[in-house]
Amino acid sequence: MRTAFCILLISIVLSSLALAQHDSFNRVSPKEAGFNPDSLDKLSSFLEQSGTSSMLLVYDGKILFEWGDIYQRHTIHSIRKAMLNSLYGIYVDKGIIDTSLTLNDLNIDDIEPSLTEYEKSARIADLLKSRSGVYHTAAAVSESMAAQKPDRGSHKPNETYYYNNWDFNVLGSVFEKITEKTIYEAFYQDVAVPLEMKQYSGSYDTLVADDNNAPIPETDGFYQFEKNKSKYPAYHFRMSAHDMALYGTLYLNNGRWNGQQIIPTDWIEASTTSYSVTNPHMDFGYGMLWNVINENENRIGKSFYHTGAGIHMLAIYPASKLVFVHRVDTEGEYDFPKENLYKIISLIFKAQEGS
């Protein structure tokens, strides 16, 4: 009997140690976090048939709900832009990056038809807001993005918003040009290590392809070149829901982690301020590499988020002390209708007590 008990005890300890090796979160009960357990059961049931690969809800830094394999890495698609936001904040604060520099100052040009002098007057600040006015072809552009792209020369820098992968891709190259660091190494050293991310190690590769269906490298990130469109690659991240939730919690904490200011608070405030209206009906806007849900008479405080391929999501709801991560394994065959994400969000907020 004593032997059996010892074996059971050792198994529990080993299981706990194994969990600790790839998990940085404590847990909190739904009731403690103000959520209805029965309503979360309904959410679980929906996730079972939705096409979701994993989902996390983190309340005040503790996991209150988890579903699927939260440690599996796969491509985060456009949420990569929110990851770059922290690096710009850190290196602007260090005085290494000056967002008033123009493309001309940085000797930025592209393949033919090359940039005009007027386009080269766009500043880093304009690119961060996706308001550069440069409508050159770019890597990793979806059909819907390409269909909405304005004509070259139709707008001045900072005149109007267009969700522009040329801006985002060039921001990656500008960061590396100025800092002399790769995005992936800088993110590992400046963000992943202090946050004790478990699955992200900073490994990266390069993919040269003229389509978006090429095999995905097994690294934590990869540059995607489409050299017939632009000389600037997209910088993709492959991350787990767990590590993305840590990143969201850092923003929930105004950039502070274990007594250390990782990202300046004023940078987060500036980044999550709307500079463009993206949905007047819903009162949504775009800040700097983040979408913003503006405060209004129906909302206590603003929230911010980024989606990827319309089905991945990292959202921070400060008034609710909540971080939401949703993943779909898009690296293989998948079936996740985009409307399912809206249903999931609705079920989350219906699960909050008193809602």
Helices and strands as residue ranges (DSSP letters): H 2-22, E 26-27, H 37-50, E 54-59, E 62-68, E 74-75, G 77-79, H 80-93, G 119-121, H 124-128, H 143-148, H 165-179, H 183-187, I 188-192, H 193-195, E 204-208, E 221-225, E 234-239, H 241-252, E 256-257, E 260-261, H 265-271, E 276-279, E 284-286, E 291-293, E 303-308, E 312-317, G 318-320, E 322-327, H 339-350
